[in-house]
Amino acid sequence: MWRIPPGVWRIPPGVWRIPPGVWRIPPGVWRVWSGVWRVSPGVWCVWSGVWCVRVRRVVPFGSGVVRFGMGAEVNLVDDLGASVPLRSPPRRLVSLVPSITETVAVSAPERLAGVTDYCTHPPGIGAPRVGGSKYPNLRAVLDLAPDLVLANAEENRREDVTALRQAGVPVWTTAAAATVSEALDSLRRMLVEALGVVEPAWLPRARAAWAREPPVHATAVVCVWRRPWIVLGRDTFAGDVLRRLGVANAFAGHAERYPRPALAELTAMVDSGAADLVVLPDEPYAFGPDDGPEAFPRARCALISGRHLTWWGPSLVEAAQILGEQLPSGA
């Protein structure tokens, strides 16, 4: 079954034996430490170079592919520039972000070892719960012995990320993306570089779904909380989502990403014509027919899916159609 090419008739001393746990590439770990090749899932490989059995697909290493050696530590760098030391592709993941949980559950479900109480998609996630995104139970996270914790700069507190790293747990933190393209680039890097999975089919589909940027048909006040009122400001992922649906953000030029204007200021914008639409998503605040529209009696209001407005990940494939149906016609 095995063949040694001409000129390579002898394996150097110290390399002839393969340590336990290294000689077989488990399903889902498609990178082989040859320095030149990566191999598709389920391929058996020998630590003598690149000779493999049952090779389905061999691809030269390209940008973004990380090579793991036999027990050698690889230092990756997350979106925030922090070091993420790994000795092998992580098999036990704890996700502290609902949208990242959905991303991993669709792309590499067998790796989820723990999730937050708010991780609702896809339905039926059976992984243990570790509390909320803002205040996770760090003891519960550590008890799960994760190889890697997945976090987000906007969703999670810096002190929790620091505490996990000080406890010896690597943490990969994604940045607070300002656009759909930035979000998808960030997720691809997390999946391919940090987790070592093949780019999932939903990623290019999501890119295609959000490639357009149509003309603006409406200008909206986009509320994300009340008591106090909080709206979308500059450089937000959700703002870019709406812009790609033809809806401009009335607070896009604000100095803050999440301004807290008084309700009187918001209604004055609508009355003056500076905004002709109020967008009310059902998360993070659960706006509904009886909670939100009554504050804007003279405004056109749109109740929309907060998950499809704010989550990065596989939901972006369907989000354009769903949000387009929920926004007023012509918007």
FENNOR-V259501 format. One record per helix or strand of 2 or more residues. SS is the DSSP state (2 for helix, 1 for strand). FROM is the first residue (numbers start at 1). LEN is the number of residues. If there is no record, write none. Layout:
ss:SS from:FROM len:LEN
ss:SS from:FROM len:LEN
//
This chain:
ss:1 from:37 len:3
ss:1 from:44 len:2
ss:1 from:52 len:2
ss:1 from:58 len:3
ss:1 from:74 len:4
ss:1 from:83 len:4
ss:1 from:93 len:3
ss:2 from:98 len:10
ss:2 from:109 len:3
ss:1 from:112 len:4
ss:1 from:128 len:2
ss:2 from:138 len:6
ss:1 from:148 len:5
ss:2 from:158 len:9
ss:1 from:171 len:4
ss:2 from:180 len:16
ss:2 from:201 len:9
ss:1 from:218 len:8
ss:1 from:230 len:2
ss:2 from:237 len:7
ss:1 from:247 len:3
ss:2 from:263 len:10
ss:1 from:277 len:5
ss:1 from:291 len:2
ss:2 from:293 len:3
ss:1 from:301 len:4
ss:2 from:306 len:5
ss:2 from:316 len:11
//
